Amino acid sequence: METKEISVSCPCCESRLAIDVRTRKVMRWSKKEELDSTGKPVVRAEDWDNAFDRVAKRQDSATDKFDDALSREKSREKDLDDLFRKAKEKLDGRAEELE
């Protein structure tokens, strides 16, 4: 299986960097003081709370986007009928001009 993320220690400040292999971007970093004895970041309760808040906001946003798309889809038939009617009127107007 292909590794998606690598973890690297900075030679200067000894911070820990987590890098996404595909995008080649730093996903997160932790100062040396924030690492445990194994070199992994220490996760505090406030970190979990922040992550939970971000996920909750993302879910709310997704619900709003879905509702907007659903309402646009419901009115789509009416919008297409209006466009067809306008195009027909325009065509009828051109036909009268030619007569």
VONU-391649 format. One line per field, with one value per atom (N, C-alpha, C, O): residue number from 1; atom name; x, y, z. Coordinates in Angstrom, 3 decimals, m for minus. Example, Ala and Ser with C-alpha at 12.3 -4.5 7.8 and 13.67 -1.06 7.14 Angstrom:
! VONU-391649
guse	[1 | 1 | 1 | 1 | 2 | 2 | 2 | 2]
bagu	[N | CA | C | O | N | CA | C | O]
u	[13.190 | 12.300 | 13.200 | 14.236 | 12.850 | 13.670 | 12.900 | 13.409]
v	[m5.690 | m4.500 | m3.300 | m3.319 | m2.250 | m1.060 | 0.030 | 1.138]
w	[7.800 | 7.800 | 7.800 | 8.465 | 7.080 | 7.140 | 7.870 | 8.039]
//
This chain:
! VONU-391649
guse	[1 | 1 | 1 | 1 | 2 | 2 | 2 | 2 | 3 | 3 | 3 | 3 | 4 | 4 | 4 | 4 | 5 | 5 | 5 | 5 | 6 | 6 | 6 | 6 | 7 | 7 | 7 | 7 | 8 | 8 | 8 | 8 | 9 | 9 | 9 | 9 | 10 | 10 | 10 | 10 | 11 | 11 | 11 | 11 | 12 | 12 | 12 | 12 | 13 | 13 | 13 | 13 | 14 | 14 | 14 | 14 | 15 | 15 | 15 | 15 | 16 | 16 | 16 | 16 | 17 | 17 | 17 | 17 | 18 | 18 | 18 | 18 | 19 | 19 | 19 | 19 | 20 | 20 | 20 | 20 | 21 | 21 | 21 | 21 | 22 | 22 | 22 | 22 | 23 | 23 | 23 | 23 | 24 | 24 | 24 | 24 | 25 | 25 | 25 | 25 | 26 | 26 | 26 | 26 | 27 | 27 | 27 | 27 | 28 | 28 | 28 | 28 | 29 | 29 | 29 | 29 | 30 | 30 | 30 | 30 | 31 | 31 | 31 | 31 | 32 | 32 | 32 | 32 | 33 | 33 | 33 | 33 | 34 | 34 | 34 | 34 | 35 | 35 | 35 | 35 | 36 | 36 | 36 | 36 | 37 | 37 | 37 | 37 | 38 | 38 | 38 | 38 | 39 | 39 | 39 | 39 | 40 | 40 | 40 | 40 | 41 | 41 | 41 | 41 | 42 | 42 | 42 | 42 | 43 | 43 | 43 | 43 | 44 | 44 | 44 | 44 | 45 | 45 | 45 | 45 | 46 | 46 | 46 | 46 | 47 | 47 | 47 | 47 | 48 | 48 | 48 | 48 | 49 | 49 | 49 | 49 | 50 | 50 | 50 | 50 | 51 | 51 | 51 | 51 | 52 | 52 | 52 | 52 | 53 | 53 | 53 | 53 | 54 | 54 | 54 | 54 | 55 | 55 | 55 | 55 | 56 | 56 | 56 | 56 | 57 | 57 | 57 | 57 | 58 | 58 | 58 | 58 | 59 | 59 | 59 | 59 | 60 | 60 | 60 | 60 | 61 | 61 | 61 | 61 | 62 | 62 | 62 | 62 | 63 | 63 | 63 | 63 | 64 | 64 | 64 | 64 | 65 | 65 | 65 | 65 | 66 | 66 | 66 | 66 | 67 | 67 | 67 | 67 | 68 | 68 | 68 | 68 | 69 | 69 | 69 | 69 | 70 | 70 | 70 | 70 | 71 | 71 | 71 | 71 | 72 | 72 | 72 | 72 | 73 | 73 | 73 | 73 | 74 | 74 | 74 | 74 | 75 | 75 | 75 | 75 | 76 | 76 | 76 | 76 | 77 | 77 | 77 | 77 | 78 | 78 | 78 | 78 | 79 | 79 | 79 | 79 | 80 | 80 | 80 | 80 | 81 | 81 | 81 | 81 | 82 | 82 | 82 | 82 | 83 | 83 | 83 | 83 | 84 | 84 | 84 | 84 | 85 | 85 | 85 | 85 | 86 | 86 | 86 | 86 | 87 | 87 | 87 | 87 | 88 | 88 | 88 | 88 | 89 | 89 | 89 | 89 | 90 | 90 | 90 | 90 | 91 | 91 | 91 | 91 | 92 | 92 | 92 | 92 | 93 | 93 | 93 | 93 | 94 | 94 | 94 | 94 | 95 | 95 | 95 | 95 | 96 | 96 | 96 | 96 | 97 | 97 | 97 | 97 | 98 | 98 | 98 | 98 | 99 | 99 | 99 | 99]
bagu	[N | CA | C | O | N | CA | C | O | N | CA | C | O | N | CA | C | O | N | CA | C | O | N | CA | C | O | N | CA | C | O | N | CA | C | O | N | CA | C | O | N | CA | C | O | N | CA | C | O | N | CA | C | O | N | CA | C | O | N | CA | C | O | N | CA | C | O | N | CA | C | O | N | CA | C | O | N | CA | C | O | N | CA | C | O | N | CA | C | O | N | CA | C | O | N | CA | C | O | N | CA | C | O | N | CA | C | O | N | CA | C | O | N | CA | C | O | N | CA | C | O | N | CA | C | O | N | CA | C | O | N | CA | C | O | N | CA | C | O | N | CA | C | O | N | CA | C | O | N | CA | C | O | N | CA | C | O | N | CA | C | O | N | CA | C | O | N | CA | C | O | N | CA | C | O | N | CA | C | O | N | CA | C | O | N | CA | C | O | N | CA | C | O | N | CA | C | O | N | CA | C | O | N | CA | C | O | N | CA | C | O | N | CA | C | O | N | CA | C | O | N | CA | C | O | N | CA | C | O | N | CA | C | O | N | CA | C | O | N | CA | C | O | N | CA | C | O | N | CA | C | O | N | CA | C | O | N | CA | C | O | N | CA | C | O | N | CA | C | O | N | CA | C | O | N | CA | C | O | N | CA | C | O | N | CA | C | O | N | CA | C | O | N | CA | C | O | N | CA | C | O | N | CA | C | O | N | CA | C | O | N | CA | C | O | N | CA | C | O | N | CA | C | O | N | CA | C | O | N | CA | C | O | N | CA | C | O | N | CA | C | O | N | CA | C | O | N | CA | C | O | N | CA | C | O | N | CA | C | O | N | CA | C | O | N | CA | C | O | N | CA | C | O | N | CA | C | O | N | CA | C | O | N | CA | C | O | N | CA | C | O | N | CA | C | O | N | CA | C | O | N | CA | C | O | N | CA | C | O | N | CA | C | O | N | CA | C | O | N | CA | C | O | N | CA | C | O | N | CA | C | O | N | CA | C | O | N | CA | C | O | N | CA | C | O]
u	[0.833 | 0.000 | 0.880 | 1.918 | 0.463 | 1.226 | 1.020 | m0.109 | 2.123 | 2.043 | 1.551 | 2.049 | 0.582 | 0.014 | 0.625 | 0.522 | 1.256 | 1.794 | 3.110 | 3.253 | 4.068 | 5.335 | 5.553 | 5.017 | 6.336 | 6.636 | 8.135 | 8.942 | 8.501 | 9.900 | 10.232 | 9.408 | 11.429 | 11.904 | 12.748 | 13.611 | 12.496 | 13.272 | 14.650 | 14.740 | 15.726 | 17.061 | 17.416 | 18.288 | 16.762 | 17.079 | 16.384 | 17.032 | 15.053 | 14.281 | 13.725 | 13.109 | 13.929 | 13.465 | 11.947 | 11.418 | 11.249 | 9.796 | 9.473 | 10.309 | 8.253 | 7.814 | 6.851 | 5.867 | 7.127 | 6.296 | 5.607 | 6.242 | 4.315 | 3.571 | 3.310 | 2.667 | 3.809 | 3.754 | 2.913 | 3.098 | 1.987 | 1.174 | 2.019 | 2.493 | 2.206 | 3.079 | 2.512 | 3.265 | 1.221 | 0.605 | 0.662 | 1.025 | 0.307 | 0.273 | 1.588 | 1.821 | 2.442 | 3.742 | 3.594 | 4.409 | 2.553 | 2.299 | 2.394 | 2.113 | 2.799 | 2.841 | 1.403 | 0.715 | 0.971 | m0.394 | m0.507 | m1.502 | 0.515 | 0.545 | 1.984 | 2.847 | 2.205 | 3.530 | 3.375 | 2.405 | 4.344 | 4.326 | 5.714 | 6.728 | 5.737 | 7.012 | 7.570 | 6.839 | 8.859 | 9.514 | 8.865 | 8.733 | 8.460 | 7.850 | 6.478 | 6.001 | 5.836 | 4.498 | 4.528 | 3.481 | 5.700 | 5.829 | 5.996 | 6.583 | 5.474 | 5.660 | 6.987 | 7.769 | 7.243 | 8.526 | 8.736 | 9.873 | 7.649 | 7.778 | 7.928 | 8.141 | 7.816 | 7.942 | 6.624 | 6.603 | 5.523 | 4.206 | 3.632 | 3.929 | 2.809 | 2.216 | 1.290 | 0.538 | 1.359 | 0.468 | m0.851 | m0.868 | m1.947 | m3.259 | m3.945 | m4.156 | m4.286 | m4.950 | m6.460 | m6.938 | m7.193 | m8.660 | m9.145 | m10.118 | m8.491 | m8.917 | m8.707 | m9.449 | m7.704 | m7.498 | m8.683 | m9.156 | m9.159 | m10.319 | m11.560 | m12.367 | m11.709 | m12.863 | m12.832 | m13.856 | m11.656 | m11.525 | m11.845 | m12.533 | m11.346 | m11.614 | m13.106 | m13.674 | m13.733 | m15.164 | m15.960 | m16.904 | m15.581 | m16.262 | m16.124 | m17.085 | m14.923 | m14.706 | m15.565 | m16.133 | m15.659 | m16.472 | m17.944 | m18.668 | m18.400 | m19.806 | m20.141 | m21.204 | m19.251 | m19.482 | m19.525 | m20.337 | m18.651 | m18.616 | m19.925 | m20.434 | m20.469 | m21.735 | m22.878 | m23.741 | m22.888 | m23.929 | m23.837 | m24.850 | m22.629 | m22.413 | m22.885 | m23.494 | m22.607 | m23.020 | m24.540 | m25.097 | m25.202 | m26.662 | m27.230 | m28.174 | m26.661 | m27.114 | m26.902 | m27.777 | m25.750 | m25.471 | m26.434 | m26.910 | m26.722 | m27.661 | m29.051 | m29.709 | m29.499 | m30.828 | m30.904 | m31.917 | m29.841 | m29.808 | m29.891 | m30.644 | m29.116 | m29.119 | m30.489 | m30.963 | m31.118 | m32.433 | m33.472 | m34.304 | m33.438 | m34.414 | m34.183 | m35.144 | m32.919 | m32.636 | m33.154 | m33.700 | m32.986 | m33.443 | m34.967 | m35.523 | m35.638 | m37.106 | m37.640 | m38.678 | m36.941 | m37.409 | m36.850 | m37.143 | m36.069 | m35.427 | m36.446 | m36.287 | m37.482 | m38.481 | m39.152 | m39.347 | m39.502 | m40.138 | m39.178 | m39.582 | m37.905 | m36.918 | m36.739 | m36.646 | m36.693 | m36.548 | m37.789 | m37.681 | m38.965 | m40.191 | m40.176 | m40.582 | m39.715 | m39.620 | m38.650 | m38.941 | m37.510 | m36.536 | m37.119 | m36.934 | m37.816 | m38.435 | m39.482 | m39.552 | m40.299 | m41.343 | m40.724 | m41.216 | m39.653 | m38.989 | m38.381 | m38.466 | m37.769 | m37.179 | m38.269 | m38.075 | m39.406 | m40.527 | m41.067 | m41.361 | m41.198 | m41.674 | m40.703 | m41.122 | m39.436 | m38.423 | m38.506 | m38.411 | m38.681 | m38.800 | m40.072 | m40.056 | m41.172 | m42.423 | m42.292 | m42.831 | m41.581 | m41.350 | m40.548 | m40.839 | m39.563 | m38.750 | m39.585 | m39.447 | m40.460 | m41.313 | m42.258 | m42.516 | m42.784 | m43.696 | m42.955 | m43.526 | m41.690 | m40.885 | m40.651 | m40.598 | m40.512 | m40.231 | m41.469 | m41.352 | m42.653 | m43.908 | m44.213 | m45.230]
v	[m1.176 | 0.000 | 1.242 | 1.284 | 2.226 | 3.448 | 4.378 | 4.575 | 4.954 | 5.888 | 7.230 | 7.724 | 7.825 | 9.095 | 10.264 | 11.410 | 9.979 | 11.041 | 10.578 | 9.425 | 11.497 | 11.185 | 12.171 | 13.279 | 11.764 | 12.599 | 12.869 | 11.945 | 14.149 | 14.559 | 15.465 | 16.278 | 15.320 | 16.219 | 17.314 | 17.045 | 18.553 | 19.687 | 19.647 | 19.539 | 19.732 | 19.672 | 20.922 | 20.864 | 22.026 | 23.274 | 23.368 | 23.530 | 23.263 | 23.486 | 22.200 | 22.238 | 21.070 | 19.763 | 19.650 | 18.801 | 20.518 | 20.393 | 19.188 | 18.725 | 18.688 | 17.534 | 18.012 | 18.687 | 17.668 | 18.061 | 16.831 | 15.797 | 16.943 | 15.891 | 16.408 | 17.444 | 15.686 | 16.138 | 15.169 | 13.954 | 15.729 | 14.926 | 14.626 | 15.542 | 13.347 | 12.932 | 13.354 | 13.753 | 13.271 | 13.590 | 15.074 | 15.445 | 15.927 | 17.365 | 18.057 | 19.197 | 17.357 | 17.884 | 19.128 | 20.048 | 19.144 | 20.263 | 19.790 | 18.633 | 20.719 | 20.425 | 20.461 | 21.476 | 19.349 | 19.245 | 19.752 | 20.375 | 19.482 | 19.978 | 19.939 | 19.265 | 20.683 | 20.682 | 20.864 | 21.450 | 20.353 | 20.444 | 20.843 | 20.328 | 21.763 | 22.162 | 21.004 | 20.097 | 21.048 | 19.981 | 19.809 | 18.687 | 20.915 | 20.867 | 20.192 | 19.728 | 20.132 | 19.563 | 18.085 | 17.513 | 17.464 | 16.058 | 15.184 | 15.606 | 13.960 | 13.029 | 12.283 | 12.618 | 11.301 | 10.590 | 9.791 | 9.477 | 9.460 | 8.714 | 9.628 | 9.154 | 10.946 | 11.905 | 12.262 | 12.981 | 11.767 | 12.079 | 13.292 | 13.508 | 14.089 | 15.268 | 14.893 | 13.921 | 15.678 | 15.492 | 16.192 | 17.370 | 15.452 | 16.001 | 16.409 | 15.593 | 17.689 | 18.221 | 18.227 | 18.078 | 18.397 | 18.413 | 19.562 | 19.403 | 20.698 | 21.844 | 21.562 | 22.079 | 20.747 | 20.357 | 19.538 | 19.738 | 18.618 | 17.814 | 18.690 | 18.495 | 19.652 | 20.558 | 21.383 | 21.551 | 21.894 | 22.680 | 21.836 | 22.292 | 20.611 | 19.722 | 19.408 | 19.376 | 19.177 | 18.891 | 20.083 | 19.902 | 21.295 | 22.501 | 22.654 | 23.011 | 22.383 | 22.494 | 21.492 | 21.824 | 20.282 | 19.260 | 19.637 | 19.470 | 20.141 | 20.541 | 21.674 | 21.663 | 22.646 | 23.751 | 23.231 | 23.683 | 22.283 | 21.713 | 20.989 | 21.071 | 20.288 | 19.575 | 20.559 | 20.337 | 21.652 | 22.668 | 23.289 | 23.498 | 23.577 | 24.164 | 23.210 | 23.640 | 21.940 | 20.951 | 20.879 | 20.768 | 20.942 | 20.912 | 22.129 | 22.008 | 23.304 | 24.527 | 24.449 | 24.836 | 23.953 | 23.833 | 22.853 | 23.097 | 21.755 | 20.782 | 21.393 | 21.203 | 22.119 | 22.747 | 23.763 | 23.837 | 24.545 | 25.518 | 24.814 | 25.231 | 23.751 | 23.014 | 22.380 | 22.356 | 21.871 | 21.258 | 22.289 | 22.002 | 23.472 | 24.501 | 24.973 | 25.245 | 25.073 | 25.443 | 24.373 | 24.691 | 23.126 | 22.032 | 22.010 | 21.710 | 22.326 | 22.345 | 23.451 | 23.279 | 24.580 | 25.686 | 25.604 | 26.466 | 24.603 | 24.491 | 24.317 | 24.918 | 23.515 | 23.302 | 24.619 | 24.906 | 25.416 | 26.716 | 27.629 | 28.317 | 27.634 | 28.475 | 28.063 | 28.916 | 26.763 | 26.289 | 26.603 | 26.939 | 26.495 | 26.860 | 28.341 | 28.705 | 29.191 | 30.631 | 30.899 | 31.701 | 30.234 | 30.410 | 29.958 | 30.627 | 28.834 | 28.339 | 29.325 | 29.606 | 29.848 | 30.807 | 32.065 | 32.567 | 32.576 | 33.777 | 33.521 | 34.364 | 32.349 | 32.016 | 31.897 | 32.325 | 31.318 | 31.176 | 32.555 | 32.804 | 33.451 | 34.800 | 35.529 | 36.243 | 35.347 | 35.991 | 35.458 | 36.224 | 34.153 | 33.533 | 33.997 | 34.279 | 34.078 | 34.555 | 36.007 | 36.383 | 36.818 | 38.225 | 38.334 | 39.195 | 37.501 | 37.527 | 37.070 | 37.599 | 36.077 | 35.581 | 36.679 | 36.794 | 37.488 | 38.588 | 39.671 | 40.284 | 39.912 | 40.915 | 40.512 | 41.365 | 39.224 | 38.739 | 38.786 | 38.830 | 38.779 | 38.791 | 40.113 | 40.280]
w	[0.000 | 0.000 | 0.000 | 0.661 | m0.732 | m0.886 | 0.307 | 0.758 | 0.821 | 1.941 | 1.425 | 0.413 | 2.105 | 1.694 | 2.439 | 2.001 | 3.554 | 4.395 | 4.997 | 5.401 | 5.049 | 5.706 | 6.834 | 6.820 | 7.800 | 8.945 | 8.954 | 8.860 | 9.070 | 8.983 | 10.169 | 10.589 | 10.696 | 11.758 | 11.135 | 10.299 | 11.544 | 11.056 | 11.718 | 12.941 | 10.926 | 11.517 | 12.334 | 13.201 | 12.068 | 12.782 | 14.145 | 15.179 | 14.121 | 15.352 | 15.951 | 17.016 | 15.293 | 15.739 | 15.822 | 16.538 | 15.080 | 14.977 | 14.107 | 13.331 | 14.247 | 13.480 | 12.396 | 12.696 | 11.141 | 10.010 | 9.433 | 9.228 | 9.173 | 8.485 | 7.079 | 6.907 | 6.060 | 4.676 | 3.853 | 3.916 | 3.080 | 2.172 | 0.945 | 0.274 | 0.651 | m0.446 | m1.800 | m2.688 | m1.959 | m3.250 | m3.584 | m4.701 | m2.624 | m2.885 | m2.558 | m2.962 | m1.825 | m1.398 | m0.526 | m0.595 | 0.288 | 1.191 | 2.637 | 2.951 | 3.514 | 4.940 | 5.462 | 5.358 | 6.017 | 6.516 | 7.952 | 8.323 | 8.751 | 10.126 | 10.623 | 10.061 | 11.691 | 12.292 | 13.791 | 14.270 | 14.508 | 15.969 | 16.454 | 15.982 | 17.396 | 18.003 | 18.820 | 19.216 | 19.064 | 19.823 | 21.194 | 21.683 | 21.812 | 23.143 | 23.119 | 24.155 | 21.938 | 21.821 | 21.422 | 21.116 | 21.421 | 21.034 | 22.266 | 23.262 | 22.192 | 23.304 | 23.131 | 22.241 | 23.948 | 23.923 | 22.637 | 22.285 | 21.934 | 20.681 | 19.474 | 18.358 | 19.692 | 18.596 | 17.939 | 16.940 | 18.489 | 17.941 | 18.663 | 19.838 | 17.972 | 18.598 | 19.753 | 19.676 | 20.812 | 21.951 | 21.610 | 21.252 | 21.727 | 21.402 | 22.699 | 23.597 | 22.773 | 23.970 | 23.758 | 22.633 | 24.824 | 24.756 | 23.876 | 23.139 | 23.941 | 23.124 | 21.634 | 20.799 | 21.293 | 19.900 | 19.400 | 18.280 | 20.232 | 19.859 | 19.725 | 18.817 | 20.627 | 20.562 | 19.279 | 18.616 | 18.934 | 17.703 | 16.475 | 15.562 | 16.457 | 15.333 | 15.242 | 14.150 | 16.391 | 16.411 | 15.870 | 15.100 | 16.273 | 15.793 | 14.276 | 13.595 | 13.748 | 12.301 | 11.536 | 10.495 | 12.043 | 11.378 | 11.450 | 10.468 | 12.586 | 12.733 | 11.766 | 11.145 | 11.633 | 10.693 | 9.266 | 8.459 | 8.956 | 7.610 | 7.308 | 6.190 | 8.290 | 8.092 | 7.882 | 7.033 | 8.655 | 8.488 | 7.103 | 6.435 | 6.684 | 5.372 | 4.272 | 3.293 | 4.433 | 3.433 | 3.345 | 2.253 | 4.479 | 4.491 | 3.777 | 2.996 | 4.039 | 3.374 | 1.865 | 1.090 | 1.453 | 0.018 | m0.638 | m1.747 | 0.037 | m0.511 | m0.652 | m1.674 | 0.354 | 0.299 | m0.838 | m1.535 | m1.030 | m2.126 | m3.482 | m4.362 | m3.641 | m4.902 | m5.156 | m6.292 | m4.107 | m4.240 | m4.666 | m5.527 | m4.083 | m4.458 | m5.895 | m6.616 | m6.318 | m7.711 | m8.667 | m9.724 | m8.299 | m9.147 | m9.241 | m10.298 | m8.143 | m8.149 | m9.057 | m9.696 | m9.119 | m9.961 | m11.378 | m12.207 | m11.660 | m12.973 | m14.096 | m15.159 | m13.892 | m14.936 | m15.307 | m16.488 | m14.310 | m14.562 | m15.323 | m16.261 | m14.916 | m15.592 | m17.056 | m17.939 | m17.304 | m18.680 | m19.508 | m20.687 | m18.897 | m19.602 | m19.972 | m21.076 | m19.069 | m19.353 | m20.505 | m21.392 | m20.487 | m21.573 | m22.909 | m23.926 | m22.908 | m24.129 | m24.638 | m25.835 | m23.718 | m24.102 | m24.711 | m25.721 | m24.109 | m24.624 | m26.002 | m26.895 | m26.164 | m27.464 | m28.532 | m29.670 | m28.168 | m29.109 | m29.489 | m30.658 | m28.508 | m28.797 | m29.725 | m30.636 | m29.493 | m30.330 | m31.760 | m32.718 | m31.898 | m33.208 | m33.904 | m35.102 | m33.164 | m33.741 | m34.197 | m35.237 | m33.424 | m33.791 | m35.069 | m35.899 | m35.252 | m36.483 | m37.675 | m38.778 | m37.444 | m38.528 | m38.983 | m40.182 | m38.075 | m38.423 | m39.200 | m40.101 | m38.861 | m39.554 | m41.008 | m41.894 | m41.246 | m42.598 | m43.480 | m44.705 | m42.878 | m43.656 | m44.213 | m44.886]
//
